[in-house]
Amino acid sequence: MERKNTLRVSVAAVWLALAISPMAARADAVTDQARGLIDQGKGAEAYRLLEPLEADRAGDTTYDLLLGIAALEAGQGTRGIFALERVLALEPNNVRARAEIARAYMVVGEADAAKAEFETAKKQGVPPEVASTIDKLIVAIDRMADASRTAIKGFVEASLGYDTNINAAPNRATVAIPGLGGLPFELSANSRNVKDGFGTVGAGVSVRHPLTKELALVGGLAGNQRWNSAHPRFDTGNVDAHAGLVLSLDRNVLSLTAQSSTLYLDADDYRQAAGLTALWQHNLDARNQLSAFFQYSDLQYTHQPIRDADRYVLGGAWAHAFRDGPITFLSAYGAQEKEQKANVPHLGHDAYGLRAGGQWAVDGKTTLFGSVTYEHRRYGGIDPAFLVRRIDNQYNVNVGATYALSKELSVTPQITYTDNQSNAGLNDYHREMFSVTIRREF
């Protein structure tokens, strides 16, 4: 049975293979057509074109190389290995075939063989940036091997930044409140947006313990504390814990996780959340992954129990890896936050959202990333202050880059913009935040 491989590793291997060697020059109409399909990201079609000809054309290195690549794109890792072995038997110095067979070994779960092939390709002579990518892939292979034994990983991080709205409040001094006669009211300093610099520290640890070849127990604990330079009353902190099971079956991964989170405001317990998350991931092929998720959370506000709620989220996502390296994703979800107290329907809401984004490894050290999110929220009753059923439309944009200083150490500058448009004036605001984070993994 072929074992699941991560989309990221597959993409890196494809990029590596394309970078280190061109296709063989000898070709004909069939191989030209197959090469064109592969270049267009239609590996499954190329495989259907080439596979019926294997009995007659096996041993032709151009054909076998294309068949091996197409088989991998179609999710046929074992067939790809057979074809690529024929290429290497005749051309042991074919670096392209060696990189592709290493990728094939990763797909079928033969981590040691994949590592050996990548190391051989590196010794045969590749550009420095490709050698750096090989090193990353070898690290990824070592992580794959961790799946067979208990693995403990952790991180520590710290950041500095500036936030134009640390309290997510209106960006104006006055707001007209219809429930109080419609007159403009002057907002206090704490009720309108506050700008400030900030610093954070965070740390976490995660554990994965295999129970069987397919089933693993996972758990983790993480925390973060943020201090504002001039306004400590808005300092925040959080502690998150999770534990659950992960089941890997061929191209499918299913997980069920219990989660608990506590949010602190000015060193005081502000909100607790406890619940469950169910996730299903399916690898369609080496470049496409589908997922579906469900989440339930019980929200409890320590000093504002009227806001206690049950939150439900149901959604799905699609991720695609392009041939030249970028990874993109698109997700959609629906949510309901149901108030637990009676006679406060205006505190509950229904929502739906869309999110799109991606990342691009520019070279062996730098990765660019970005995302755009839209969420629409419609509340359940008439807001007693604004005399309307509250409706929010929230937009979020996040862009940044991660630079690897070493295998374990990285620095990430990023910018986030949030615009929440609401017909309830106290909830209408925008926010800009810039931060630089340094992170050490171990």
C-alpha positions as CSV (number, residue, x, y, z in Angstrom):
1,M,0.0,0.0,0.0
2,E,1.4,3.4,-0.9
3,R,1.7,5.7,2.0
4,K,0.6,9.3,2.2
5,N,3.1,12.0,1.3
6,T,2.8,15.6,2.0
7,L,2.0,18.1,-0.7
8,R,4.9,20.3,0.3
9,V,7.5,17.6,-0.1
10,S,6.2,16.5,-3.4
11,V,6.3,20.0,-4.8
12,A,9.9,20.6,-3.6
13,A,11.0,17.3,-5.2
14,V,9.3,18.3,-8.5
15,W,11.0,21.7,-8.5
16,L,14.3,20.0,-7.7
17,A,13.9,17.6,-10.6
18,L,13.1,20.4,-13.1
19,A,16.0,22.5,-11.9
20,I,18.8,20.0,-12.2
21,S,18.4,18.4,-15.6
22,P,16.5,18.9,-18.9
23,M,14.4,16.2,-20.6
24,A,16.3,13.9,-22.8
25,A,16.6,15.2,-26.4
26,R,15.4,12.1,-28.3
27,A,11.7,12.2,-28.8
28,D,8.8,11.4,-31.2
29,A,5.1,12.4,-31.6
30,V,3.9,10.4,-28.6
31,T,6.7,11.6,-26.2
32,D,6.3,15.1,-27.4
33,Q,2.6,15.0,-26.6
34,A,3.2,13.4,-23.2
35,R,5.9,16.0,-22.4
36,G,3.4,18.8,-23.3
37,L,0.7,17.3,-21.0
38,I,3.2,17.0,-18.1
39,D,4.3,20.6,-18.6
40,Q,0.6,21.7,-18.4
41,G,0.2,19.8,-15.1
42,K,-1.8,17.0,-16.8
43,G,0.3,14.1,-15.6
44,A,-2.7,11.7,-15.3
45,E,-3.5,12.3,-19.0
46,A,0.1,11.7,-19.9
47,Y,0.1,8.5,-18.0
48,R,-3.0,7.2,-19.8
49,L,-1.3,8.0,-23.1
50,L,2.0,6.3,-22.3
51,E,1.0,3.3,-20.1
52,P,-0.6,1.1,-22.9
53,L,2.8,1.4,-24.9
54,E,5.0,0.1,-22.1
55,A,5.3,-3.5,-23.4
56,D,6.7,-2.2,-26.7
57,R,8.7,0.9,-25.6
58,A,10.2,-0.1,-22.2
59,G,13.9,0.4,-22.4
60,D,13.6,3.7,-24.4
61,T,15.0,6.1,-21.8
62,T,13.1,9.1,-23.1
63,Y,9.8,7.1,-22.9
64,D,10.6,5.6,-19.5
65,L,11.6,8.9,-18.0
66,L,8.3,10.5,-19.1
67,L,6.3,7.4,-18.0
68,G,7.9,7.5,-14.6
69,I,7.1,11.2,-14.1
70,A,3.6,10.8,-15.4
71,A,3.0,7.8,-13.1
72,L,4.0,9.9,-10.1
73,E,1.7,12.7,-11.2
74,A,-1.1,10.2,-11.5
75,G,-0.5,8.8,-8.0
76,Q,1.1,5.5,-9.3
77,G,4.3,5.6,-7.3
78,T,5.3,1.9,-7.7
79,R,4.8,2.0,-11.5
80,G,6.9,5.2,-11.6
81,I,9.7,3.4,-9.8
82,F,9.8,0.6,-12.3
83,A,10.0,3.0,-15.2
84,L,12.7,5.1,-13.6
85,E,14.8,2.1,-12.6
86,R,15.0,1.2,-16.3
87,V,16.3,4.7,-17.1
88,L,19.0,4.5,-14.4
89,A,20.0,1.0,-15.4
90,L,21.1,2.4,-18.8
91,E,22.0,6.0,-17.7
92,P,23.2,5.9,-14.1
93,N,24.3,9.5,-14.3
94,N,20.9,10.8,-15.3
95,V,20.3,13.3,-12.4
96,R,16.8,14.0,-13.5
97,A,15.8,10.3,-13.3
98,R,17.5,10.0,-10.0
99,A,15.7,12.9,-8.5
100,E,12.4,11.6,-9.8
101,I,12.9,8.1,-8.4
102,A,13.8,9.7,-5.0
103,R,10.4,11.5,-5.1
104,A,8.8,8.1,-6.0
105,Y,10.4,6.4,-3.1
106,M,9.0,9.2,-0.8
107,V,5.5,8.7,-2.3
108,V,5.5,5.0,-1.5
109,G,7.0,5.5,2.0
110,E,10.5,4.2,1.3
111,A,12.2,7.1,3.2
112,D,15.7,5.5,3.4
113,A,15.8,4.8,-0.3
114,A,14.6,8.3,-1.1
115,K,17.3,9.8,1.1
116,A,20.0,7.7,-0.6
117,E,18.9,8.7,-4.1
118,F,18.9,12.4,-3.2
119,E,22.3,12.2,-1.7
120,T,23.6,10.4,-4.8
121,A,22.1,13.2,-7.0
122,K,23.8,15.8,-4.9
123,K,27.2,14.1,-5.3
124,Q,26.7,14.0,-9.1
125,G,27.0,17.8,-9.2
126,V,24.1,20.2,-8.9
127,P,23.9,24.1,-8.5
128,P,24.2,25.5,-5.0
129,E,20.5,26.4,-4.8
130,V,19.5,22.8,-5.7
131,A,21.9,21.4,-3.2
132,S,20.2,23.6,-0.6
133,T,16.8,22.2,-1.7
134,I,18.2,18.6,-1.4
135,D,19.2,19.3,2.1
136,K,15.7,20.5,3.0
137,L,14.2,17.4,1.4
138,I,16.6,15.1,3.4
139,V,15.4,16.9,6.6
140,A,11.8,16.3,5.4
141,I,12.6,12.6,4.9
142,D,14.0,12.3,8.4
143,R,10.7,13.8,9.7
144,M,8.7,11.3,7.7
145,A,10.8,8.6,9.4
146,D,9.7,10.0,12.7
147,A,6.2,8.6,12.0
148,S,7.4,5.1,13.1
149,R,8.6,6.3,16.5
150,T,7.6,8.7,19.2
151,A,8.5,12.3,18.1
152,I,8.7,15.4,20.3
153,K,9.0,18.8,18.7
154,G,8.9,22.3,20.1
155,F,9.5,25.9,19.4
156,V,10.2,29.3,21.0
157,E,9.6,32.6,19.4
158,A,9.6,36.3,20.0
159,S,8.3,39.3,18.0
160,L,8.2,43.0,17.9
161,G,5.6,45.1,16.1
162,Y,3.2,48.0,15.8
163,D,-0.6,47.9,15.9
164,T,-2.9,50.7,14.9
165,N,-5.9,49.3,16.8
166,I,-4.9,47.0,19.7
167,N,-8.4,47.0,21.1
168,A,-10.4,46.5,17.8
169,A,-12.4,49.6,18.4
170,P,-13.9,52.3,16.1
171,N,-11.4,54.6,14.3
172,R,-13.4,57.7,15.1
173,A,-14.1,59.9,18.2
174,T,-17.9,59.9,18.0
175,V,-20.7,57.4,17.3
176,A,-24.4,58.0,16.8
177,I,-26.4,55.5,18.9
178,P,-30.1,55.3,17.8
179,G,-31.2,53.5,21.0
180,L,-30.1,56.6,22.9
181,G,-31.9,59.2,20.7
182,G,-29.5,59.0,17.7
183,L,-27.2,61.7,19.1
184,P,-23.5,61.5,18.5
185,F,-21.7,60.3,21.7
186,E,-18.1,61.0,22.4
187,L,-16.1,57.8,22.8
188,S,-13.8,57.4,25.7
189,A,-10.1,56.7,25.2
190,N,-10.7,53.0,25.8
191,S,-13.7,52.8,23.5
192,R,-11.9,54.0,20.3
193,N,-8.9,52.7,18.5
194,V,-5.6,52.7,20.5
195,K,-2.3,52.6,18.7
196,D,0.8,51.1,20.3
197,G,4.0,49.1,19.8
198,F,4.1,45.6,21.2
199,G,6.3,42.6,21.9
200,T,5.4,39.0,22.3
201,V,7.0,35.7,23.4
202,G,5.7,32.3,22.8
203,A,6.6,28.6,23.1
204,G,5.1,25.2,22.4
205,V,5.7,21.5,22.4
206,S,4.0,18.7,20.4
207,V,4.1,14.9,20.7
208,R,3.3,12.2,18.3
209,H,3.2,8.6,19.4
210,P,2.4,5.8,16.9
211,L,0.0,3.2,18.3
212,T,0.0,1.1,15.1
213,K,1.4,1.7,11.6
214,E,-1.8,3.7,10.7
215,L,-2.9,5.1,14.0
216,A,-1.1,7.7,16.1
217,L,-1.7,9.6,19.4
218,V,-1.0,13.3,19.2
219,G,-1.0,16.1,21.7
220,G,0.5,19.5,22.4
221,L,0.7,22.6,24.6
222,A,1.5,26.2,23.5
223,G,1.3,29.6,25.0
224,N,1.8,33.2,24.0
225,Q,2.1,36.5,25.8
226,R,1.8,40.0,24.3
227,W,2.8,43.2,26.0
228,N,1.8,46.7,24.7
229,S,4.3,49.5,25.2
230,A,2.1,52.2,26.6
231,H,-1.3,50.5,27.2
232,P,-0.9,47.4,29.5
233,R,-4.6,47.2,30.1
234,F,-4.8,45.7,26.6
235,D,-2.1,43.1,27.2
236,T,-3.2,39.6,26.1
237,G,-2.1,36.1,26.6
238,N,-3.3,32.6,25.7
239,V,-2.7,29.0,26.6
240,D,-3.8,26.2,24.2
241,A,-3.8,22.5,24.6
242,H,-4.9,19.6,22.4
243,A,-4.9,15.8,22.3
244,G,-6.3,13.4,19.8
245,L,-5.9,10.6,17.3
246,V,-4.7,10.6,13.7
247,L,-5.5,7.7,11.3
248,S,-3.6,7.4,8.0
249,L,-5.1,5.1,5.3
250,D,-3.5,5.2,1.9
251,R,-4.3,8.7,0.5
252,N,-6.5,9.7,3.4
253,V,-5.8,11.1,6.8
254,L,-8.5,11.5,9.5
255,S,-8.0,13.1,12.8
256,L,-10.2,13.8,15.9
257,T,-8.8,16.2,18.4
258,A,-10.0,17.7,21.7
259,Q,-8.9,21.2,22.3
260,S,-8.9,23.7,25.2
261,S,-7.9,27.3,25.2
262,T,-7.8,30.2,27.7
263,L,-7.5,33.8,26.7
264,Y,-6.2,36.4,29.2
265,L,-6.7,40.2,29.1
266,D,-4.5,42.3,31.3
267,A,-3.4,39.2,33.2
268,D,-7.0,38.3,34.0
269,D,-8.9,35.2,32.8
270,Y,-11.1,36.6,30.0
271,R,-12.5,33.6,28.0
272,Q,-12.2,29.8,28.0
273,A,-13.0,27.6,24.9
274,A,-13.2,23.8,24.9
275,G,-14.3,21.6,22.1
276,L,-13.6,19.0,19.3
277,T,-12.2,19.2,15.8
278,A,-12.6,16.5,13.2
279,L,-10.5,16.7,10.0
280,W,-10.4,14.6,6.8
281,Q,-7.6,15.1,4.2
282,H,-7.5,13.3,0.9
283,N,-4.5,13.5,-1.5
284,L,-6.0,13.3,-5.0
285,D,-2.5,13.2,-6.6
286,A,1.0,14.6,-6.1
287,R,-0.3,18.2,-6.6
288,N,-3.9,18.3,-5.2
289,Q,-5.3,17.8,-1.8
290,L,-8.9,18.1,-0.5
291,S,-9.9,18.5,3.1
292,A,-13.1,18.8,5.1
293,F,-13.4,19.9,8.7
294,F,-15.9,20.3,11.6
295,Q,-15.3,22.1,14.8
296,Y,-17.4,22.6,18.0
297,S,-16.4,25.0,20.8
298,D,-18.0,25.9,24.1
299,L,-17.2,29.6,24.7
300,Q,-17.3,30.8,28.3
301,Y,-16.7,34.4,29.2
302,T,-15.5,34.8,32.9
303,H,-16.8,38.3,33.6
304,Q,-19.5,38.5,30.8
305,P,-21.5,35.2,31.1
306,I,-24.2,36.7,29.0
307,R,-21.9,36.2,26.0
308,D,-21.4,32.5,26.5
309,A,-22.0,30.6,23.3
310,D,-21.8,27.3,21.4
311,R,-19.8,27.7,18.2
312,Y,-20.1,25.3,15.2
313,V,-17.9,25.5,12.1
314,L,-18.2,23.3,9.0
315,G,-16.0,23.7,5.9
316,G,-13.7,22.4,3.2
317,A,-10.5,23.3,1.4
318,W,-8.5,22.6,-1.7
319,A,-4.7,22.9,-2.0
320,H,-2.8,22.8,-5.3
321,A,0.9,22.7,-5.9
322,F,2.1,24.3,-9.2
323,R,4.9,22.8,-11.2
324,D,7.2,25.8,-10.7
325,G,6.9,25.7,-6.9
326,P,4.0,27.9,-5.5
327,I,1.4,26.2,-3.4
328,T,-2.1,27.8,-3.3
329,F,-5.2,27.0,-1.3
330,L,-8.9,27.9,-1.3
331,S,-11.3,27.2,1.6
332,A,-14.9,27.9,2.4
333,Y,-16.9,27.5,5.6
334,G,-20.1,28.1,7.4
335,A,-20.4,28.9,11.1
336,Q,-23.0,29.4,13.8
337,E,-22.4,31.0,17.2
338,K,-25.5,30.1,19.3
339,E,-26.0,32.1,22.5
340,Q,-26.5,30.0,25.6
341,K,-28.5,32.6,27.6
342,A,-32.1,33.4,27.0
343,N,-33.5,36.6,25.5
344,V,-30.1,37.7,23.9
345,P,-30.5,36.6,20.3
346,H,-28.5,39.7,19.1
347,L,-25.4,38.1,20.6
348,G,-25.6,35.0,18.4
349,H,-24.9,35.0,14.7
350,D,-24.6,32.9,11.6
351,A,-21.6,33.3,9.3
352,Y,-19.9,32.1,6.2
353,G,-16.4,32.8,4.9
354,L,-14.0,32.4,2.1
355,R,-10.2,32.3,2.3
356,A,-7.6,32.1,-0.4
357,G,-3.8,32.2,-0.2
358,G,-0.5,30.5,-0.9
359,Q,3.2,30.4,-0.5
360,W,6.2,30.4,-2.8
361,A,9.7,29.2,-2.0
362,V,11.8,31.8,-3.9
363,D,15.0,30.0,-3.1
364,G,16.5,27.6,-0.6
365,K,16.1,30.1,2.2
366,T,13.2,32.5,1.4
367,T,9.5,31.7,1.3
368,L,6.8,34.3,0.5
369,F,3.3,33.9,1.8
370,G,0.0,35.7,1.7
371,S,-3.8,35.2,2.2
372,V,-7.1,37.0,1.8
373,T,-10.1,36.3,3.9
374,Y,-13.7,37.4,3.8
375,E,-16.4,36.7,6.4
376,H,-20.0,37.7,6.5
377,R,-21.9,37.6,9.9
378,R,-25.6,38.1,10.4
379,Y,-26.7,38.4,14.0
380,G,-29.9,36.8,15.4
381,G,-31.8,39.7,16.8
382,I,-32.3,43.5,17.0
383,D,-29.3,45.2,18.6
384,P,-30.8,47.2,21.6
385,A,-28.4,50.1,21.1
386,F,-28.5,50.5,17.3
387,L,-32.1,49.2,16.7
388,V,-31.0,47.1,13.7
389,R,-30.1,43.5,13.2
390,R,-26.3,43.7,13.1
391,I,-24.5,42.7,9.9
392,D,-20.8,42.6,9.6
393,N,-18.5,42.1,6.6
394,Q,-14.9,41.5,7.6
395,Y,-12.0,41.6,5.2
396,N,-8.5,40.5,6.1
397,V,-5.2,40.6,4.1
398,N,-1.9,39.1,5.4
399,V,1.4,39.1,3.5
400,G,4.9,38.3,4.6
401,A,8.1,36.3,4.1
402,T,10.0,33.7,6.1
403,Y,13.8,33.7,5.8
404,A,15.7,30.6,7.1
405,L,18.8,31.7,9.0
406,S,19.5,28.0,9.6
407,K,17.6,24.7,9.6
408,E,16.1,25.6,13.0
409,L,16.1,29.4,13.1
410,S,14.0,31.7,11.0
411,V,12.8,35.3,10.9
412,T,9.4,36.4,9.6
413,P,8.3,40.0,8.8
414,Q,4.6,40.3,8.0
415,I,1.8,42.9,7.6
416,T,-1.9,42.3,8.4
417,Y,-4.8,44.5,7.4
418,T,-8.3,44.1,8.8
419,D,-11.4,46.0,7.8
420,N,-14.6,45.1,9.7
421,Q,-17.6,46.9,8.1
422,S,-20.7,46.9,10.4
423,N,-24.1,48.6,10.6
424,A,-23.5,48.8,14.4
425,G,-21.1,51.7,14.7
426,L,-19.2,50.4,17.8
427,N,-18.2,47.4,15.7
428,D,-17.1,49.2,12.6
429,Y,-13.3,49.5,12.5
430,H,-10.1,48.9,10.6
431,R,-6.7,47.7,11.8
432,E,-3.1,47.6,10.5
433,M,-0.4,45.5,12.2
434,F,3.3,45.0,11.3
435,S,5.5,42.5,13.1
436,V,8.9,40.8,12.9
437,T,9.1,37.3,14.5
438,I,12.2,35.2,15.1
439,R,11.5,31.5,15.7
440,R,13.7,28.6,16.9
441,E,12.4,25.1,16.3
442,F,13.8,22.0,18.0
